[in-house]
Amino acid sequence: MSPLATLSPADIHRVRTSFDLMWPRSTEMADQFYARLFEIAPDSRALFRSDMTRMKDKFIQTLAVLVGSLDNLTGLYAVAGKLAVDHVRYGVRPDHYAPVGEALLWSLGRQLAGFWNDDVEQSWRKVYAVISARMIGAAYPDHRPA
């Protein structure tokens, strides 16, 4: 069974709706995301050698593309696969994905405080699990989760 099959139409709707609500504050969300990531995974800071303002913009743009592709398995996997290969060149390892997911959920929860609830959080968790599994699989085909 495809991991995308674990995403229900309701999950996709919740993620897209919450992303749209967050969008006007996306710069603040990206700031919080990276601050949290560097707090919980200080070693990840060394992976970011370029202009952080540009990186934050690219992060939000890429997240928008991924969210927009949730109902298109081929498109979602193509974007995630290319993203994974790019990230390997930056030095990203499979163990980096967990703190990124934690920082993403934390920063979304902060920006969506009035909308963020268990259902929205679980939908985002599912989405991140699908995308990160695809990225790890594309970048590290021999990787076996611990």
Wavefront OBJ file of the C-alpha trace (Angstrom):
o trace
v 0.000 0.000 0.000
v 1.270 3.486 -0.872
v 2.176 5.682 2.101
v 0.141 8.431 0.447
v -2.898 6.203 0.883
v -2.573 6.906 4.611
v -3.469 10.540 3.873
v -7.210 10.918 3.829
v -9.001 13.701 1.988
v -9.680 15.189 5.435
v -5.937 15.150 6.244
v -5.134 16.913 2.989
v -7.882 19.456 3.600
v -6.680 20.186 7.150
v -3.070 20.607 6.033
v -3.963 22.868 3.128
v -6.391 24.952 5.174
v -3.903 25.406 7.992
v -1.113 26.220 5.539
v -3.304 28.886 3.937
v -4.049 30.338 7.381
v -0.347 30.368 8.221
v 0.730 31.891 4.890
v 0.387 35.582 5.891
v 2.806 34.850 8.761
v 5.099 32.552 6.806
v 8.184 34.702 7.413
v 7.654 34.513 11.162
v 6.949 30.786 10.894
v 10.233 30.222 9.020
v 12.106 32.266 11.640
v 10.584 30.133 14.396
v 11.242 26.911 12.486
v 14.966 27.559 12.108
v 15.345 28.923 15.641
v 13.705 25.782 17.001
v 15.710 23.486 14.723
v 18.996 25.042 15.825
v 17.876 24.809 19.454
v 17.003 21.103 19.360
v 19.670 20.057 16.820
v 22.553 22.519 17.184
v 24.760 20.433 14.884
v 22.357 21.154 12.015
v 23.393 24.838 12.038
v 26.607 23.925 10.202
v 24.552 22.683 7.224
v 23.303 26.202 6.503
v 26.183 28.092 4.988
v 24.266 30.466 2.720
v 22.093 33.492 3.329
v 19.456 32.482 5.890
v 16.890 34.974 4.569
v 17.089 33.266 1.193
v 16.976 29.828 2.836
v 13.848 30.763 4.790
v 12.121 31.970 1.628
v 13.099 28.773 -0.184
v 11.859 26.677 2.754
v 8.402 28.286 2.672
v 8.196 28.088 -1.128
v 9.145 24.414 -1.091
v 6.649 23.698 1.671
v 3.973 25.412 -0.438
v 4.802 23.192 -3.434
v 4.702 20.044 -1.281
v 1.378 21.007 0.307
v -0.005 21.816 -3.132
v 1.046 18.370 -4.391
v -0.529 16.277 -1.636
v -3.245 14.839 -3.867
v -0.825 14.071 -6.701
v 1.387 11.108 -5.830
v 3.602 11.449 -8.899
v 4.165 15.169 -8.384
v 4.690 14.880 -4.642
v 7.202 12.064 -4.989
v 9.051 13.859 -7.803
v 9.438 17.033 -5.743
v 10.400 15.109 -2.596
v 12.898 12.951 -4.502
v 14.675 15.929 -6.062
v 14.659 17.740 -2.743
v 16.239 14.699 -1.077
v 19.074 14.471 -3.579
v 19.760 18.201 -3.165
v 19.828 17.795 0.605
v 22.414 15.008 0.426
v 24.757 17.487 -1.284
v 24.291 19.835 1.681
v 25.273 17.080 4.124
v 21.818 16.077 5.371
v 21.652 12.610 6.926
v 18.621 10.438 7.692
v 18.856 11.316 11.397
v 18.301 15.008 10.577
v 14.712 14.374 9.480
v 13.261 13.793 12.972
v 14.323 17.155 14.436
v 13.212 18.921 11.246
v 9.768 17.364 11.688
v 9.668 18.382 15.329
v 10.681 21.966 14.490
v 8.115 22.116 11.686
v 5.241 20.971 13.887
v 6.334 23.237 16.735
v 6.512 26.331 14.522
v 3.207 25.550 12.800
v 1.566 25.084 16.189
v 2.842 28.491 17.271
v 1.550 30.232 14.158
v -1.795 28.423 14.146
v -2.505 28.596 17.875
v -6.224 29.327 17.381
v -6.636 26.655 14.704
v -4.064 24.055 15.807
v -5.703 21.040 17.433
v -5.057 17.299 17.649
v -6.621 16.587 14.248
v -4.586 19.267 12.474
v -1.406 18.156 14.212
v -1.996 14.490 13.347
v -2.635 15.392 9.707
v 0.640 17.327 9.550
v 2.417 14.409 11.247
v 1.112 12.056 8.557
v 2.157 14.432 5.782
v 5.632 14.838 7.223
v 5.965 11.064 7.656
v 5.060 10.486 3.990
v 7.380 13.202 2.681
v 10.332 12.377 4.932
v 10.038 8.642 4.198
v 10.094 9.394 0.477
v 13.060 11.747 0.848
v 15.079 9.310 2.932
v 14.231 6.475 0.554
v 15.223 8.519 -2.492
v 18.454 9.812 -0.986
v 19.517 6.703 0.921
v 17.973 3.666 -0.795
v 19.854 1.240 1.485
v 18.861 3.027 4.698
v 16.909 0.981 7.222
v 15.189 2.891 10.041
v 16.531 2.162 13.502
l 1 2 3 4 5 6 7 8 9 10 11 12 13 14 15 16 17 18 19 20 21 22 23 24 25 26 27 28 29 30 31 32 33 34 35 36 37 38 39 40 41 42 43 44 45 46 47 48 49 50 51 52 53 54 55 56 57 58 59 60 61 62 63 64 65 66 67 68 69 70 71 72 73 74 75 76 77 78 79 80 81 82 83 84 85 86 87 88 89 90 91 92 93 94 95 96 97 98 99 100 101 102 103 104 105 106 107 108 109 110 111 112 113 114 115 116 117 118 119 120 121 122 123 124 125 126 127 128 129 130 131 132 133 134 135 136 137 138 139 140 141 142 143 144 145 146
